[in-house]
Amino acid sequence: MIRLHERFGLGVIAVMLIGAVAADVIGFATPFEETRWANVAFVWLLPHQLGFFYADGRITRLSRGAL
């Protein structure tokens, strides 16, 4: 995950959000309900990834308005 963070930055967050939404859409709209379990991985890894942004200082440099 750290390598993805270093290489793609905010792109990783975007892919996780898209993946979580896609897993739910596929799970609810098709008979493949098991795909909703992929949402768990995306949702749990999202705060983990945000921790990398906090650790490298990108979040702390944001203004209060941006937060």
C-alpha positions in Angstrom: 0.0 0.0 0.0 2.8 2.4 0.7 4.2 1.8 -2.8 0.9 2.6 -4.3 0.7 5.8 -2.2 4.1 6.9 -3.2 3.5 6.3 -6.9 -0.2 7.3 -7.4 -1.1 9.5 -4.4 -4.7 10.5 -4.6 -5.4 8.1 -7.4 -5.3 5.3 -4.9 -8.1 7.0 -2.9 -10.1 7.5 -6.1 -9.8 3.8 -7.1 -10.8 2.7 -3.6 -13.9 4.8 -3.6 -14.8 3.7 -7.1 -14.2 0.1 -6.2 -16.4 0.3 -3.1 -19.3 1.8 -5.1 -18.8 -0.7 -7.9 -18.8 -3.6 -5.5 -22.1 -2.5 -4.1 -23.7 -1.7 -7.4 -22.7 -5.1 -8.8 -23.8 -6.9 -5.6 -27.2 -5.2 -5.4 -28.0 -5.1 -9.1 -27.0 -8.6 -10.1 -27.4 -12.0 -8.6 -23.7 -12.0 -7.6 -24.3 -10.8 -4.0 -20.8 -12.1 -3.0 -19.2 -9.2 -4.8 -20.3 -6.9 -2.0 -17.7 -8.5 0.2 -15.1 -6.8 -1.9 -16.5 -3.6 -0.5 -15.1 -4.6 2.9 -11.6 -4.5 1.6 -12.0 -1.2 -0.1 -13.6 0.4 2.9 -11.1 -0.9 5.4 -8.1 0.1 3.3 -9.4 3.6 2.7 -8.6 4.9 6.3 -5.3 3.0 6.1 -4.4 4.9 3.0 -5.5 8.2 4.6 -3.1 7.4 7.4 -0.2 7.6 4.8 -1.4 11.1 3.8 -1.4 12.1 7.5 2.1 10.6 8.0 3.7 12.3 5.1 2.1 15.7 6.1 -0.3 16.2 3.2 -3.4 16.3 5.4 -1.8 18.5 8.0 -0.9 21.1 5.4 -4.5 21.5 4.3 -6.4 24.6 5.6 -9.3 24.2 8.0 -11.7 25.1 5.2 -10.4 22.3 3.0 -10.7 19.8 5.8 
